[in-house]
Each structure stands twice: as C-alpha cells, then as structure tokens.
Amino acid sequence: MAEKRDYYEVLGVSKNATKDELKKAYRKLAIQYHPDRQQGKTDAEKKEAEEKFKEAAEAYDVLSDDTKRQRYDQFGHAGVGGASGGGFSDVNDIFSHFGDIFGDFFGGGSFGGGFGGFGGGRGNAVRKGSNLRVRVKLNLSEVVNGVEKKIKIKKKVTCTACGGSGAASANDVQTCPDCKGSGYVVRVVNGIFGRMQQQSPCPRCGGEGKIITHKCPHCNGEGVVDAEETVSVKIPAGVADGMQLNVQGKGNAPRHGGINGDLLVLISEEDHPDFERDGSDLIYDLNISFPDAVLGATVEIPTVEGAVKIKIEEGTQSGKILRLRGKGVPDVNGYGRGDLLVNVQVFVPKDITKDERKVLEKLQESPSFKPKNKSGFFDRMKDFF
C-alpha cells in the first residue's frame, strides 16, 4: 500500500493555515475531482479522480477538526488513523459528511453519474451509524513492539432477516405520500420580510422518504439488532497514552441501511515499575554504591528487551546521565527509535557499623575525598560579563 501523503501537502496549504484557508483549499480540490466532473474520461482516470477525491476529504476531515489536527501534528498519520488507515472508503460517505462544501455547484447536493451514480434528495442521503469508543491498556513491551488486540464489543448490527430495511418484506416499504420520497416538506410562512418558504424534515417518515407498513418482527422495524463482535485491532509501535486510533466501519450500523460508524480506540499506557517515558526516550534511575562510584564497576540494568551490562567509570558523579542509544521507544511514524537514559545516583547509607564509621573517618581526612567546590553562581556571572 502506498505511503500516505502529508495532509497539508494534499490540500496545498501551510501548517499554520486557518480554517477558512483549509475549507477554501478543500472546496477547490473537491470540485476538481467531483464525480460530475469526470464524465467522458477513461475508467483509469475516473479511478484516479476518486482516490484524489477521497484523499482530499480525509485530509480536510482531520485538519478542520481541532482535536484531530492537534493529534496529527504531534503523532502524524498514526495519531488519527492508526492501523485502520483512516479516511473514507465510500464516496457517499464523503457527501454525507461535507455536502455543504459543494453548495449549488452540483444541484445543491444531488450527485449524478460520476463514480457510479448517487441519488439526490434528502430522502436518499446516506446514513451513518454512531461511533463506538473503547479504551485499550498497553504495557511498555506492547508499546515498544506493537501489538494486535482482540476487542469484544457490543454494537448494533444490520438485521439479517430484513437486510436492514426494517420491513417484513419488500412490498411493505412504500414511498412516503406526504413528501413524495424527498424526505422533506416545504411550507410557506409569513415573516417580517414577507412570505418565505421553509423546508423541514417530513414528520410522517422522519426524513427517510419512505414508510413501513408492516415491521420486521425480528428488529421491530429498526433495521438493526443488538449483537457482540470481536474486532482485531493492529496497534503500531510507539503509540502514546491518550492517542486515539480509528477503525473504520466497526461501529454501530445505522437504522434502515447505510454506512457503519467507526470504532475509536483510545490508548491507555500502563505505568512501568522501572522506566519513566519521556516521548521516545525511557529514563531509568540507577543507584550505585559510593565505592562503585569511586572505583568504577560493571553493573546490570534492565531494558525492554532484557538485562544488559554497562560500565561505570571511575569517579562517576551523582546525577550523571548515561545514554544507551536505540533502547527507547520507536517513533510512531517510523522515524527511528529513542534512547534509554540512565540517571546515575550515588547511594548514601543512613545506618553504618562502627568499623565502617572508622574507615570513613580516616577517608574523611584524606585530601582525595575533600570536594573541590567551584566558584559560586554570582562569581561565575562576573566572569561571564
């Protein structure tokens, strides 16, 4: 699968583009690659236009939303799409999301021929089911290596008995006589500016454009039933606490047919007993004895992959940071891997024996064990100026 392009590059805008600039850029691309503009072109050209149409919609969907944009700026594509890849799989889904973008360029929302034909009118609008949200806890090993999780969810699924129509049979679905299948009714009202037409969803059919005379007994006319499903979610390496992955089409099914909602997977990272995470780096606090700090030593420390041995140089000072490159967390976008930072602290015992005290008292008088204090802060500032 081809690597996704940067969303800002897709829309041809800068990273500090305003919402108006984003909308203007998307509108331009949407009109250019709209299905009604592809008449007379080859199948290959139509396919390319469809992909660009989806790509532009996906970019605008993310960048026009403040929360998604912030996650994208911080984590890239993995922050808003993750294993699912994000985006729109169906062109009708784009129309249902952004129909207002096209305005009156193509008949005020009635889309024709193009990529396969789409009905006009509100009664034929593509419905989308509601999204589901789940929280997944990951340990550090799963974060570093990536993992595939199987999640059991309760959701609405399409009724198999009626195929989602909600009717007992095909003959039990009729065009709404009040709105004639359009899904809306128009009435004339008197206002301060004179007589005006007001459009509203048809009260008889609820805006669907059709009515059911005999309901399906299995779903009671809803077109959906309750069910459980186990969804497999591939979580990439390097995700962080609070990141959200979008598994498209795994949410609730809509009433009376349409597009399933999405499954939103919120990442929760468990605390680790040894390591603290700082972006792509891991921090480990290593306590060493006073003799080891003075004489040097080889000590064993843990890493995500297992224990390793490191060398403590003679005269190591408390607070020294040792860096083990490539032992941290992978970048979620695949740009290398962080480091393991070992924070060395010299352990000072509180309880010692009489013999140990005698040894330390002798060392206390030795010139080698007397600290060599540097000049104070203000003296250093004088030297600086």
N, C-alpha and C positions, 0 to 999 in steps of 0.2 A: 504494500500500500504506500502510495506516495506520501512524503512528509508534508504535514500541514504548513501552509504559508502563514507568516505573521499577519494577525488580523488588521493591524494598522496599514500594513503593506497592501492587503487585499482591498481596503477601502481607499487607499491612496491619501491618507491623512497622517499628520504628525501625532506623536504620543500625547501631546497636550491639547488635542483637538477638542472643541466644545461639543455639546450635544447637538446644537444646530448644524455644526460642520459635519458631524457624523451622519445626521439624517439626510443632509443635502448630498453627501457623497454616496450613501446607500441608495437613495432615490434615483440618482443618475445611473448607477450600475443596474438596479432592479429594472428600470425602464429599458436599458440597453439589452438586457438578456431575458426580458419578459417573453413568455411563450407566444404571445400575439405578434411579437416582432420577428419570429423565426419562420414565418410562412415562406415556402418556396426554397428553403435550404435543405441540404442533404441530411440524412439521419445522423451522420457523424458530427456535423455542425450543430444540429439540434441537441445532441448529447453533450457536446462541449458547453453549449449555452446553458443547458440545465445544470451542469456541475458548477459553472460560474455563478449562476443564479442562487444555488444553494450555498455556495461558499460566501457570497456577499451577505446573504441573510444570516448565516451563522456568525460572521464577524460582527454585524450590526447588533445581533441579539445579545452578544457578550459585552461589547463596548458601550452600548446605550444603557446598560444596567450598572449602576454604581458599584454594587456588591460584586457582580461578576467581573467587572473591569478591574477592580482592586485585586481580586484573586489572580486574574490573568497577568496583570503587571508584575505580581510577586512570584507566581509559580509557572507562568506560561500556559500552554495548552492543557497540561495535566491538571491545573488548578480548576478548570471549568469543564473539561471533557473526560479526562482520565481514561480508563480502559474502554469506555464506551465509544470514544471518539467524538462525542458531542454532535452538534449540527442538526440538520433537518433531513430525514430520509424521504420525505414525501413533499412534493411541491405544493400540494393542497394545504399542508401544514403551514407553509410559509404564508400563503394567502390568509389563513385564519389568524395568524399572528400579526401580520403587517399590512392588512388590506387597506388601512388608512393612508399608507405611504403612497399608494398609486393614484389616489384621488380619482379624478374623472378621465385619466388618460386612456383607460380601457373600459369605459362604460360603467364607471362607479362601482367596480367590484365584480362585474360579470366577465369571466375569463373564458376565452374560446380556444379552438384548435391546438395551437402550440405544442405542448409536450404530451398531448393525448386527450385534451378536452376536459374542461371543468365547467360544471353548471353555474349559472348565475343565480341571483336571487338569494335572499337571506334564508329561505326555507331549505336551500341546498348547501348551506355553509357547512364546512367540515367541522365536526365537533371533536374536541379533545378531552380525554378523561383527566381527572385530577392526578397530581403528582403524589408519590409516597416518599416519606423520609425515614431513613433508618440510620442508626449510629453504629459504627463498627470500631471495636477496640483492637489496637495492634500493639504487639510488644516490639522492642527495639530490633530484634532479629528480623521480624516481618517487615519493618520499615526499611531496613538496610537491603534486604534481599528481594522485596516484593513478594506478594502472596496472592493466591486465589482463594476467595472466601465464598462459601455457600451459605446464602441467607434465606431463611424461610420467612415468607411474608404473607399476610392476609390481605386480599385485594378483591376488587370487583373484576370479574371476567365475563366475556360475552356468553350469553345463554346459548347453549348448543341446540336446544330444542327449537328456537325460533330464529337462530342466526343473528340475534341482536335486534331484531325488528320490534319485539315486544308483542307481536300479534300471533294469534293462534294459527293463522295460515296467511298465505299471500293475499287471499281475497278479503282479509279482514283489515287491510290497510287502504284507506281512501284519501283522496286529495281533500284538504280542508275546504269546505264550501264557502267559508267566510272570507278567507284570504286568497282563495284560488291557487293554493300551493306556494305562494310567495313568502309566507311566514310573517308578514306584517300587514297592518291595515293603515289606511290613511283617512284622517278626518279633518274637517275644516273647522278652525276655531277663530273666534273674534278676539283680536288683541289690540293694543294701543297703536299698532302700525297697520291696522286693518285686518282683513281676513287672511289667515295663514293656514297652510297645510301642515299637519303634524303627523309624523309617522311613528308607530309604536308596534311592538310585537303583538301578533294576533292572540287575543285572550282565549280563543277556543282551542287552538292547537299548541299554544305556548311558544310560537315562533318556529315550529318544526315544519309547517306546511302540509302536514298530514294528520289524520286522526285514526285511532284504532277502534274498530267496532267490537271486536272480541279479543280480550287479552290472552297472552300466552299463560297457561296455568302454572308453568314451571318458574317463571320470573315475575308473574303478576303484572305483565305489561311493561316492566322496566327495561328489558333487553339485556340485563346483567344479573349475575348471581354471585354470592359470596363463595370464595374458594381460597385455597392455600397453594402457594407456588414456591419452589426452591430456585433461587436465582444465583447463578455463578458470576461473581464479580472479580475481575482481574485488577488488582491494585498495584500500580507501578512502584518501584523502589524510590525512596526519597520523599514520600508524601509527609506532610506535617500535620500536627494537631490543628483542627479547625478547617482543614481543606475539605472541599466537597466535590465528589465525583458524580457525574451524571450518566446513568444507564438508561439509554433512550428506549421508550416503548415498554418498560417493565412496570409502569404504574397502573392505575385503575383504568378499566375500559369505560368508555362513555355510554350513556343511555342511548339506545336506538342507533348504534353504529357510529363509527368514526375512528379516530386515532387514539391509541392508548397514551396515557400520561407517562411520565418518567419516574424512575426510581432515583432519588437523591441520597447518596451515601456520604454521610458526614464522618470524617476520620477523627477518632479519639486515640491519642497516643498514651500508652501506659508509662508511668514513671519507672526508671530503671534504678536498681539499688546501687550500682557502681558509677554510672555515667550520667552526666548532665548534657543536654543537647543545646548547642548554640548554632542555629542554622544548619549547615552541612558539617560542622565540626562537633566532636564529642570531647568533653572535659572529664578528666579523671584525677581525683585528689590522691596523691601518693605520700604517705607518711614514712619517713626513713629515720633511723636512729642517728644520734649525734656522732657515734664512731663511724657509721657508714658515710655520713656527710663529710667527715674529715678525711677518712682514709680511702673512700671510694668503695663501690661494691657492685655486684651484679644482682638485680632483683627481678622477680617475676611479676608481671601485671596482666590483668585481663584485657582482652579486646573482644569485639563482637564475634570474631572467627575463632577465638580461643586464646589461651595464655601465651605470652611471649616474654622473652627476657630482654631487659635493657641494662645498659651500663650507667652507673652513677659515677661521675668523675670525682677525683679528689677535690676537696674544698668546695663542694656544691653548696650554694647558699639557699636558705629557705625562701620560697617564692619563685624559684627558677622554673621556667616552663620548657619542657622537652616536647618536641613535635615529632609525631610518628605519621609521616605522610601517607595518605591513601587509606588510613584506618578509620575514617569517619563515615559519614552518611553520603550515599550517592546523590548528585543533583537530580531533582525530579525531572528536569528537561534533558538529562543525559550529558551535561557538561562537566564530566569528571566526578571526583569524589573528595569529600572533605578530609580533615586530618583528626588524629587523636592527640589532644593537648594534655600532657601530663604535668599537673601542678604539684611540684615537689615542696613538701613541708617537713621541716625537721622537728621530730617529736621530742618534747621536753618532759621527762618524767616528773611526777609530783612526789612519789614515795620512793626513797632510796635507802639502802642499808648503810650501816656505819662504815664498813670497808669501802663502799662506793663513794661515800662522802669524803673520806680521807684521800682517795685518788683524785677526786675533783678539786679538793682544796689545794693539792700540790699543783694541778694543772692551772688553777686559778692564778697562781703567781707566775706562771710561765709567760714570757713576752709573746710567744706564738699564739696564745689563747686570749690575748687582750685585743678587743675590737679597735680597728683603725677608723675612727669617726671622720666622716667627710665634713667639709665646712657646712654651716647652716644654710637655710634657704635664702636669707637676706644677703649673706656673703656671696652666694652664687649669683644672685641677681645683680650685685655690684660688679662682679666680674663680667657678667653678660653685657652690661651697659658700658 
